[in-house]
């Protein structure tokens, strides 16, 4: 796939973000009961999601990327209290996949596990407590979808550790990464993308076996998508 074709494919996937989720007949489990339970969990804890998590539009983007590419082997670096993981796991319930998610803080880890169970998605999630600096290099893989929302100064190292385990056609999605400084929050000052996030974007775009695009979505906190080429 050419760079322009990749960008077009990503944009086409995002056109569906405004549609009513989930996509009918999208995968292994499309039961109305599960979908209703997930929606209730997402809607019922609005204050819990504030501050530490991705905005809703980014959660929907993660869902779309997983479902529309039929990804099954997902890794999340930085669980927080589970909001983004709920979107990814919900998508994996459609594809028949599973999510490994890593969190260093015991309180957030415990809270996230509670939300996964409340949503009925715990069977699709392997939530692990520990230091991602040590855990990510030790993971066997393979993975076809990786979402990174942890310490930005380590984004390059996370990508280096995961890339050999990422399948061809798989995606590494990084949060708080943008072309524009204002999008990057406290990581978005300085040159394009700003600080550590800018360093990561420059690094990812320089790798010959990746094609990287920024998802320009209104309301997004910044998502870069890097697809592994053959």
Buried (B, 14 or more C-beta within 10 A) or exposed (E): EEEEEBBEBBEEBBEBBEEEBBBEEBBEBBEEEBBEBBBEBBEEBEEBBEEBBBBBBBBBBBBBBBBBBBBBBBBBBBBBBBBBBBBBBBBBBBBEBBBBBBBBBEEBBEBBBBBBBBBBBBEBBEBBBEEBBEBBEEBEBBBBBBBBBBBBEBBBBBBBBBBEBBBEBBBBBBBBBBBEBEBBBEBBBBEBBBBBBBBBBBBBBEBEEBBBBBBBBEEBBBBBBBBBBE
